[in-house]
Amino acid sequence: MVEDYDVAIIGGGPAGSTAATLLSKAGRRVIVLEREKFPRFHIGESLLPFSMQTFTRLGLQEKLRAHFVEKFGGEIAEAGGEKAAKFYFKDGFASRTDRSYQVTRSKFDKMLLDHAGEAGAEICEETSVDDVMFDDGGVTLRIRDLNQAGVADPRYRKIGPELRAKYLIDASGRNSVIGNKFKLKKSYQHLQKLSLFAHYEGVEREAGIDGTLTRMVRTLDSWFWVIPLENNRTSIGIVLEAADFKKSGLSAEQFFERAIAEQPLVRNRIGGGRRVSQVYTAADFSYRSQKLAGDRWLLAGDAAGFIDPVFSSGVFLAVLAGEQAADVLHDVLDHPKRVRRLFRHYERLVNRAMDVYLRFVESWYAGKEFVEVFLTPTQLFQIPPAVNAVLGGNVGNRFAIRWRMELFYLIVRLQRKWTLCPRLSLVPKTDREAAPLNPASI
Ligand SMILES: Cc1cc2nc3c(=O)[nH]c(=O)nc-3n(C[C@H](O)[C@H](O)[C@H](O)COP(=O)(O)OP(=O)(O)OC[C@H]3O[C@@H](n4cnc5c(N)ncnc54)[C@H](O)[C@@H]3O)c2cc1C
C-alpha cells in the first residue's frame, strides 16, 4: 500500500526537524526521511540568538539549556594581535535576547529529530529519498531502505519503496535533492572556500560570559573559529581559499597543524589543549537555488542555499526556513487556493534573509577593510549595535537597521580608497619582522 501524508520532509537536520515538529504540533500527518542514523557528525556549532524564539515555540529551551553552552556574543580579532573587539548580543539594536547556544551538532540534531518524533512526526532514519515525482495531486517519493540491522529494532517499520504526500519540503542540506533534479543550484564562484576543523580538549577559556563567545581570528587570506562546546571541548577550524589548500600538497592534518602553528593568537589560545578528533575537511562552496518553491515543494535550509559560515548563519537560516515552511504549508493545506501567494511570500522572505548574509560575507572577503572598520571603536550613528543585530540574526526589514548597515558598507568601501580607520596588517608580528610588509598595506 502506498501511504499518504500531508507533508513529506527529506532530511532530519535542523530545517527538517523544525518543520516536522511545528506541522505535527498543528495536527498534520508528517514523515521525515533521513538517510543517516542519528547521532551523526555535522559541522555548524555556533547558533544565533534570533533562533531562540523558534526554539521556545518548538518547546526546546529546557532541553537545550540542560545540554549545551550558552553563548552571549562573539569576538573578532586580527591576526597581528593589535586589535580585537568583543560584541555581546544584549547590545544589538532591538535585541530580543542576550544569548543563544554553542552546540555539538551530533547531539543537537538528534535532540531536534527526536523532539519532532515526540511531537508526532513519523521519523525514518537510514532511509534515502532517491527520486521525487510531482503530479497535480501531490508528490511520490521513491525511497531506499538503508537499514541493514533495523528489522531487529521493535520500532522498525518497513515503508516504501514509494510513498505519497500532498506537499514536500526538501531539507536535504547540501545534497539538495530538488536543486539537483531541476538543476537549480547556482554557485557563487567568488566564494569557493574550504574548511578544515577538529575538536580539542583542555583549551583555555576566559572566565564568565567571555568564555562562551565564538572567537574569530582574521588573517590576510583566511580566518579561524574557536567555539567553546560542552564537556570542555572546543571546536577549532580554518576557512580558506580551496585553491590554497590544493596548492600546498599537504594532507588535511599537516595543513591544519601548520596553519595553527603560524598563528600565535590561535596557538596561544589552545595552550596545553590537545586535539581529540581527526581533522575534518568540508568544501565550503556558497550557492543558492534559483527557485525556493514549486507547485508542490519548498526548499528549506542548506537545500535552499548555503552562505559561507563566517557569521554562523547556517542553522539560523535553516530553522527560520523550517518554521516558515511549516506555517505556510499548514495554511495552504487548509486553503489550497492561497498556494501561489504564500509560496511567493516564503521565497521572498528566505531569499531576503540569505541576501543579508551574502552581502555581509562578500564585504568580509573583499579585503581587509571590513575588519579595519569593524575593529575601530565608534559610536557614530549607532552603527555597531546595528551590525551586532545582524550578527545575531536580525534580518528583518527594519529601516533603522537597514540604513545603518548601508552606512557601514559605505564606510568599508570608502576605507578602500582613504584611511578612515587605522590600517591593519592581519599578519602576526614575528612574521612582519621577518619579512617587511608592502608599505602600501601598512
Ligand atoms: C565549515 C562549516 C562551518 C559551519 N559553521 C556554522 C556555525 O558555526 N553555525 C551555523 O549556524 N552554521 C554553520 N554552518 C552551516 C550549517 O552546518 C548548515 O547551514 C546547517 O547544518 C543546515 O541545516 P539543514 O537542516 O539545512 O541541513 P543539514 O543539517 O545538512 O541536514 C540535512 C540532512 O538531510 C539528509 N539527507 C540528504 N540527502 C538525503 C536524501 N536523499 N534522503 C534522505 N536524507 C537526506 C542528510 O543526511 C542530513 O542529515 C557551517 C557550515 C560549514 C560547511
The ligand as an SDF file (V2000), in Angstrom:
LIG
                    3D

 53 58  0  0  0  0  0  0  0  0999 V2000
   32.7170   24.6460    7.7280 C   0  0  0  0  0  0  0  0  0  0  0  0
   31.3330   24.9940    8.1330 C   0  0  0  0  0  0  0  0  0  0  0  0
   31.1090   25.6420    9.3310 C   0  0  0  0  0  0  0  0  0  0  0  0
   29.8160   25.9890    9.7120 C   0  0  0  0  0  0  0  0  0  0  0  0
   29.6230   26.6420   10.8870 N   0  0  0  0  0  0  0  0  0  0  0  0
   28.3640   27.0110   11.2470 C   0  0  0  0  0  0  0  0  0  0  0  0
   28.1230   27.6470   12.5040 C   0  0  0  0  0  0  0  0  0  0  0  0
   29.0240   27.9010   13.2990 O   0  0  0  0  0  0  0  0  0  0  0  0
   26.8440   27.9900   12.8000 N   0  0  0  0  0  0  0  0  0  0  0  0
   25.8030   27.7180   11.9490 C   0  0  0  0  0  0  0  0  0  0  0  0
   24.6720   28.0650   12.2640 O   0  0  0  0  0  0  0  0  0  0  0  0
   26.0090   27.0830   10.7760 N   0  0  0  0  0  0  0  0  0  0  0  0
   27.2560   26.7210   10.4150 C   0  0  0  0  0  0  0  0  0  0  0  0
   27.4460   26.0450    9.2450 N   0  0  0  0  0  0  0  0  0  0  0  0
   26.2780   25.7820    8.3780 C   0  0  0  0  0  0  0  0  0  0  0  0
   25.4220   24.6300    8.9230 C   0  0  0  0  0  0  0  0  0  0  0  0
   26.2100   23.4720    9.0310 O   0  0  0  0  0  0  0  0  0  0  0  0
   24.2630   24.3620    7.9710 C   0  0  0  0  0  0  0  0  0  0  0  0
   23.7820   25.5760    7.4430 O   0  0  0  0  0  0  0  0  0  0  0  0
   23.1010   23.6180    8.6550 C   0  0  0  0  0  0  0  0  0  0  0  0
   23.5120   22.3610    9.0870 O   0  0  0  0  0  0  0  0  0  0  0  0
   21.9220   23.4700    7.6790 C   0  0  0  0  0  0  0  0  0  0  0  0
   20.9160   22.6590    8.2290 O   0  0  0  0  0  0  0  0  0  0  0  0
   19.9500   21.8170    7.2600 P   0  0  0  0  0  0  0  0  0  0  0  0
   18.9130   21.2240    8.1280 O   0  0  0  0  0  0  0  0  0  0  0  0
   19.5400   22.6530    6.1340 O   0  0  0  0  0  0  0  0  0  0  0  0
   20.8930   20.6970    6.6280 O   0  0  0  0  0  0  0  0  0  0  0  0
   21.6810   19.5100    7.3090 P   0  0  0  0  0  0  0  0  0  0  0  0
   21.9510   19.8080    8.7350 O   0  0  0  0  0  0  0  0  0  0  0  0
   22.8590   19.2440    6.4420 O   0  0  0  0  0  0  0  0  0  0  0  0
   20.6860   18.2950    7.2490 O   0  0  0  0  0  0  0  0  0  0  0  0
   20.3220   17.7060    6.0160 C   0  0  0  0  0  0  0  0  0  0  0  0
   20.0220   16.2440    6.2630 C   0  0  0  0  0  0  0  0  0  0  0  0
   19.4730   15.6900    5.0550 O   0  0  0  0  0  0  0  0  0  0  0  0
   19.9050   14.3600    4.9470 C   0  0  0  0  0  0  0  0  0  0  0  0
   19.7850   13.9560    3.5290 N   0  0  0  0  0  0  0  0  0  0  0  0
   20.4790   14.4420    2.4750 C   0  0  0  0  0  0  0  0  0  0  0  0
   20.0860   13.8530    1.3360 N   0  0  0  0  0  0  0  0  0  0  0  0
   19.1240   12.9720    1.6770 C   0  0  0  0  0  0  0  0  0  0  0  0
   18.3340   12.0520    0.9330 C   0  0  0  0  0  0  0  0  0  0  0  0
   18.4520   11.9330   -0.4040 N   0  0  0  0  0  0  0  0  0  0  0  0
   17.4490   11.2880    1.6010 N   0  0  0  0  0  0  0  0  0  0  0  0
   17.2830   11.3840    2.9310 C   0  0  0  0  0  0  0  0  0  0  0  0
   18.0230   12.2470    3.6960 N   0  0  0  0  0  0  0  0  0  0  0  0
   18.9220   13.0320    3.0590 C   0  0  0  0  0  0  0  0  0  0  0  0
   21.3220   14.4020    5.4340 C   0  0  0  0  0  0  0  0  0  0  0  0
   21.7730   13.1350    5.8760 O   0  0  0  0  0  0  0  0  0  0  0  0
   21.2380   15.4180    6.5770 C   0  0  0  0  0  0  0  0  0  0  0  0
   21.1030   14.8110    7.8470 O   0  0  0  0  0  0  0  0  0  0  0  0
   28.7350   25.6740    8.8650 C   0  0  0  0  0  0  0  0  0  0  0  0
   28.9570   25.0050    7.6620 C   0  0  0  0  0  0  0  0  0  0  0  0
   30.2410   24.6680    7.2820 C   0  0  0  0  0  0  0  0  0  0  0  0
   30.4730   23.9460    5.9740 C   0  0  0  0  0  0  0  0  0  0  0  0
  1  2  1  0
  2  3  1  0
  2 52  2  0
  3  4  2  0
  4  5  1  0
  4 50  1  0
  5  6  2  0
  6  7  1  0
  6 13  1  0
  7  8  2  0
  7  9  1  0
  9 10  1  0
 10 11  2  0
 10 12  1  0
 12 13  2  0
 13 14  1  0
 14 15  1  0
 14 50  1  0
 15 16  1  0
 16 17  1  0
 16 18  1  0
 18 19  1  0
 18 20  1  0
 20 21  1  0
 20 22  1  0
 22 23  1  0
 23 24  1  0
 24 25  2  0
 24 26  1  0
 24 27  1  0
 27 28  1  0
 28 29  2  0
 28 30  1  0
 28 31  1  0
 31 32  1  0
 32 33  1  0
 33 34  1  0
 33 48  1  0
 34 35  1  0
 35 36  1  0
 35 46  1  0
 36 37  1  0
 36 45  1  0
 37 38  2  0
 38 39  1  0
 39 40  1  0
 39 45  2  0
 40 41  1  0
 40 42  2  0
 42 43  1  0
 43 44  2  0
 44 45  1  0
 46 47  1  0
 46 48  1  0
 48 49  1  0
 50 51  2  0
 51 52  1  0
 52 53  1  0
M  END
$$$$
